[in-house]
Structures are given as structure tokens and as C-alpha cells.
């Protein structure tokens, strides 16, 4: 009976080991910036978000918090609308994406290219998500809970799910050959 589920257990084990290692590595990275304001990855995402909002004709600026706060505030059209924290940078989503893709192995080059392109898609989508969320909060502040807690997370996780489905069905070693 165990042998019937051996492939599933191998995939789960690969996923769990890689996920834990990547999360631990990311936590070590975050610890380097503890109490020093936003970490560089989050700051980079925030600056790109401000750029997009300004491109969309919503004059925006990022106001850093005190270093111990580890946050920055988005001001759009002269009003505070939201703040940037480490969790907004989508690195955790990227870690989940990478661990899943590697768990469902594929050819080395195909896997590397898919992960690279997938991370780019997630990153661009995340910047658009944060920018549009800030703009939406400017116009509909009463909808913060549904926008921040449901709609925008559903979009990013939905795209990650579609990328996983594409990976498993078209590129992984488990894909059915046509």
C-alpha cells in the first residue's frame, strides 16, 4: 500500500524540505534588517509601486516610518492611504511558488526558466496589486477590508494557482505527454 503513495510522499517531502529551507533563509535575511526600517526587498517593491502610481497620474510618495516600525506609508494625491510592510513584497508567495514547482520536478533548464518567469509575473502582478489597492483605497476607503483582505489576495493567489496548474500539466515530469 505504501508503494502506491510513494510518488505523492516524495513530492510532499521535496516540497516541505525546500519550503522550510527557503523560509528559514528568508527569515535570516529579514533578521539582518530587524529594527532598521523596511528590508531592501520591501523598499524596492514600494519604490516601484510609487513609480506605477505616479505613471497612472496619482501623485504618490513613500514616507518612511521610524526604523523600529519596519514600515513606510503610501501617500496618494496628498492623502495617507496605506502602508508598506515586509509581507507586501510577495517574497513569501514566491517561496511557496518555487517550492511547489521544484516539488513537481521537471527538466533542469525548463524548471529554472519557469521559476524565473513565474517570479517576474508574481512581482509585476504584486506591484500592480499594491498600486491599484492604494488607488482604490483613496477612492473607496470604506472597502478596505474586502479589497485588502479578499479581492487583491485572491488575484495574486489565483495567478499562482494558474501557474502551478500550467507547470504540472505542461512542463513537469508528471505532465501527460501529448
QUIURPE-V75074 format. One record per residue. RES is the residue in three letters. PHI is phi in degrees with one decimal (999 if undefined). OMEGA is omega in whole degrees, 0 to 359 (* if undefined). Layout:
RES/PHI/OMEGA
RES/PHI/OMEGA
This chain:
UNK/999/180
UNK/-57.7/182
UNK/-65.2/177
UNK/-65.0/183
UNK/-101.8/183
UNK/-54.2/179
UNK/-60.6/180
UNK/-66.1/179
UNK/-63.7/179
UNK/-64.7/178
UNK/-63.2/179
UNK/-61.0/180
UNK/-64.1/178
UNK/-58.4/180
UNK/-60.2/184
UNK/-62.3/181
UNK/-62.4/181
UNK/-65.6/180
UNK/-60.0/180
UNK/-62.1/179
UNK/-62.6/180
UNK/-66.4/178
UNK/-64.2/178
UNK/-62.6/177
UNK/-61.5/179
UNK/-65.5/179
UNK/-64.8/176
UNK/-61.2/177
UNK/-59.4/181
UNK/-62.6/180
UNK/-62.2/178
UNK/-63.5/186
UNK/-114.0/180
UNK/-57.2/178
UNK/73.1/183
UNK/-116.2/183
UNK/91.1/179
UNK/-65.6/174
UNK/-69.7/183
UNK/-57.5/180
UNK/-64.2/179
UNK/-67.1/178
UNK/-62.9/179
UNK/-62.0/178
UNK/-62.3/180
UNK/-62.2/180
UNK/-64.6/178
UNK/-66.7/178
UNK/-63.6/178
UNK/-59.6/178
UNK/-58.1/181
UNK/-64.4/180
UNK/-61.9/177
UNK/-65.3/176
UNK/-60.1/181
UNK/-83.4/178
UNK/69.0/172
UNK/-117.2/183
UNK/-52.2/188
UNK/-134.6/173
UNK/-147.4/179
UNK/-109.1/180
UNK/-108.4/182
UNK/-67.0/173
UNK/-83.8/174
UNK/-67.3/183
UNK/-49.6/182
UNK/-67.2/181
UNK/-76.7/180
UNK/50.9/180
UNK/-153.6/170
UNK/-137.9/183
UNK/-108.9/175
UNK/-90.3/172
UNK/-111.2/181
UNK/-124.5/181
UNK/50.5/176
UNK/79.3/181
UNK/-123.8/173
UNK/-70.5/179
UNK/-123.1/182
UNK/-164.3/178
UNK/-131.0/179
UNK/-105.0/174
UNK/-127.3/183
UNK/-53.7/183
UNK/-64.7/181
UNK/-82.5/188
UNK/-82.0/178
UNK/69.9/179
UNK/-62.3/179
UNK/-62.9/177
UNK/-66.8/178
UNK/-64.5/178
UNK/-62.0/178
UNK/-60.1/179
UNK/-59.9/182
UNK/-62.5/181
UNK/-61.1/180
UNK/-66.1/182
UNK/-61.0/181
UNK/-69.3/178
UNK/-60.7/176
UNK/-96.7/189
UNK/-45.7/173
UNK/-144.7/174
UNK/-61.2/187
UNK/-54.5/183
UNK/-65.6/178
UNK/-60.0/179
UNK/-62.1/182
UNK/-61.8/180
UNK/-65.8/180
UNK/-63.1/179
UNK/-63.8/180
UNK/-58.6/181
UNK/-66.4/178
UNK/-62.9/178
UNK/-64.8/177
UNK/-62.5/178
UNK/-59.4/180
UNK/-61.7/181
UNK/-63.2/180
UNK/-63.2/178
UNK/-61.0/181
UNK/-65.4/178
UNK/-62.9/177
UNK/-60.9/180
UNK/-60.6/182
UNK/-66.5/180
UNK/-62.3/181
UNK/-68.2/177
UNK/-63.4/179
UNK/-61.9/179
UNK/-66.1/179
UNK/-62.7/179
UNK/-67.9/176
UNK/-63.5/184
UNK/-88.4/184
UNK/-131.8/184
UNK/-61.0/180
UNK/-70.2/182
UNK/-99.4/185
UNK/-54.7/185
UNK/-61.0/182
UNK/-70.8/180
UNK/-67.9/184
UNK/-77.2/186
UNK/-92.0/186
UNK/-126.5/190
UNK/-64.4/184
UNK/-68.9/173
UNK/-63.8/179
UNK/-61.2/180
UNK/-65.2/184
UNK/-67.9/179
UNK/-70.4/176
UNK/-63.3/178
UNK/-66.4/177
UNK/-61.6/177
UNK/-60.1/178
UNK/-63.3/177
UNK/-62.9/178
UNK/-62.7/180
UNK/-61.4/177
UNK/-59.5/180
UNK/-60.2/185
UNK/-64.1/185
UNK/-84.9/185
UNK/-117.7/191
UNK/-122.7/183
UNK/-72.5/177
UNK/-68.2/179
UNK/-89.2/181
UNK/-66.9/177
UNK/-73.3/180
UNK/-79.8/182
UNK/-82.8/*
